Amino acid sequence: MTSRHDPTSPGVSTDDDVEALIDPRVRPLSVSATLAARARAETLASEGRTIYRLGLGQSPFPVPAPIVESLRRNAHERDYLPVRGLPALRRAVARYHERRFGFARSADDVVIGPGSKELMFLLQLCYSGDIVIPTPAWVSYAPQARLAGRSVRFVPTSEDDDLMLSPRTLDDLCRRDGPRARILVLNYPGNPVGATFSRDALAEIAAVCRRHGVIVLSDEIYGELHLAGEHVSIGTLYEEGTIVSTGLSKWCGAGGWRLGVLSFPARLRRLGDALAAAASETYSTTSAPIQHAAVAAFEGSPELGVYLADARRLLALLMPWSAAQLRWAGLRVTEPCGAFYLFPSFEPLRAELLRAGICTDRQIADRLLEQAGISCLPGSDFGMSPDSLYLRLALVDFDGASVMRAAREVALDESFVHERMEPVARAIGALCAWCRAL
Ligand SMILES: Cc1ncc(COP(=O)(O)O)c(C=O)c1O
C-alpha cells in the first residue's frame, strides 16, 4: 500500500483512504500501553542489553500446583459451555465471595468471561451512562469507555489521599453534573499506585453512591494480594449497587489463562442478562478446560491458602523495601498496601531533571530505559498530566517460583531481597543510582 493516490484503484488506494475507513472511536487508539512497553523491552533485550522489566504487570508467581493439576485433568473438556459460564464454577465464585469477603451473590448473577478486561468492556457497552474514573487509573478503563461510546468523567485525586478517590470529590461531581446514570470504577488495591481504601473510606464512598444512585464497578482483581490479607470489598457496604470484578490473572498467577468474573447484585440482574446477550454474540463462551480448572481456584484449599500467604509475605517484604529505597533517593512514594506496583513521584527532583533536559514523565521513562535499562511506564499512561512526573513500576522481575520455595526455608529480610529477588532488587538500585547522579 502506498501513501500516494493510485487512480487505477477505486476506493481504497492510499493509507489515508484506509485511515478514513477506521471508526473514529478506534482511530485514536494504539496498542495498550503495557503491551507496547513489553514489546519495546523485548526488542532491546534481544539486542543483548540487560533490561529490567518493570513495565508489564504480570504476576511473578507460578500458577498454584493444584490448579495446574486441575487443568491437566480437564484438558479433554471440549464442549461449548453456557455463555454465562460453567454452573459449578459460578456456584464456586458465589461461595468464594461469601467465604472470603462476606457478601452474598447468587450463582445466577455471576458471569464468567475470557478475562475481566473483556467483561468490563462488555459492561460499558451494555450500560448507557457516564463512566466515572478516578485518576490515576489502570490504562484500559478510559479507552474501553470510549470504544463503547460512553462519556468519561475523570475525577482527580490528591497525594494527601494516597491518590485514591475522595468521597467529597465524588459528591461534588455528582452534584455538579446533576442526576444521571453513572458507573464509578473503583480499583483497590489499585493499579498503578498499590494503595487501597480503609473500610471507613469505602463506607463514605458507598454513602455518596447510594445518595446519587451511582453503580460501582469494583475491580478487585488484586484483592487477594492485599499485603496484610485484609482486603475489604465495597460489596459488603453497598451490596445492592456493586458489581464486583475479579479473575485468575493476578492472585492465581494465570494472566495467560484468560479467565475473569463479574458478579452482579440481584437488583442489577437485567444488566447481567444484557451482558450475557452481548457475550453470546461475540466470544460465545470461555475456554472449557480453563473454566473446569478454575473451580478448584475459587473453591480454595489449604494448599492454596499457603500459596497466597507466601505471595503476600514476599510482596510485603519487597514493596515497602523498594518504596524506602526510592524515598532515600529523593522520590515521593505512597506506602504500598497491595498488588505489586509503586507509583513514585519525581517532583522533588524536578530542578535536577530540568537541568538534564527532562520535563515530562515519558522523557524520564525513555531516559531510564536508555541509560539504566529500566523498562517502566509513565504516569500519563494512567491519566496523569505528562508534566506531573510519575512513573509506574511493576515489581515483578524475579523468579516467583524459586523465591516461593526459598521463602519457606530462610528468613525474609533485606538480604533475601538482594540475594533471591534479583533482578528487581538490582533494578531498584539502578533507579536510585540514576536519581542520585542527576
Ligand atoms: C486493575 C486491573 N484490572 C483488570 C485487569 C485485567 O485483568 P484480566 O487479566 O482479568 O483481564 C488488569 C490487568 O492488568 C488490571 O491491572
The ligand as an SDF file (V2000), in Angstrom:
LIG
                    3D

 16 16  0  0  0  0  0  0  0  0999 V2000
   -6.6050   -3.0220   37.5150 C   0  0  0  0  0  0  0  0  0  0  0  0
   -6.7350   -4.1110   36.5400 C   0  0  0  0  0  0  0  0  0  0  0  0
   -7.9630   -4.5690   36.2360 N   0  0  0  0  0  0  0  0  0  0  0  0
   -8.1370   -5.5490   35.3340 C   0  0  0  0  0  0  0  0  0  0  0  0
   -7.0700   -6.1150   34.6940 C   0  0  0  0  0  0  0  0  0  0  0  0
   -7.3460   -7.1780   33.6410 C   0  0  0  0  0  0  0  0  0  0  0  0
   -7.2180   -8.4230   34.1190 O   0  0  0  0  0  0  0  0  0  0  0  0
   -7.6690   -9.7160   33.2800 P   0  0  0  0  0  0  0  0  0  0  0  0
   -6.4220  -10.4710   33.0410 O   0  0  0  0  0  0  0  0  0  0  0  0
   -8.6540  -10.4200   34.1780 O   0  0  0  0  0  0  0  0  0  0  0  0
   -8.3150   -9.2700   32.0180 O   0  0  0  0  0  0  0  0  0  0  0  0
   -5.7730   -5.6940   34.9780 C   0  0  0  0  0  0  0  0  0  0  0  0
   -4.6200   -6.2790   34.2840 C   0  0  0  0  0  0  0  0  0  0  0  0
   -3.5270   -5.7990   34.2850 O   0  0  0  0  0  0  0  0  0  0  0  0
   -5.6030   -4.6750   35.9320 C   0  0  0  0  0  0  0  0  0  0  0  0
   -4.3860   -4.2160   36.2730 O   0  0  0  0  0  0  0  0  0  0  0  0
  1  2  1  0
  2  3  1  0
  2 15  2  0
  3  4  2  0
  4  5  1  0
  5  6  1  0
  5 12  2  0
  6  7  1  0
  7  8  1  0
  8  9  2  0
  8 10  1  0
  8 11  1  0
 12 13  1  0
 12 15  1  0
 13 14  2  0
 15 16  1  0
M  END
$$$$
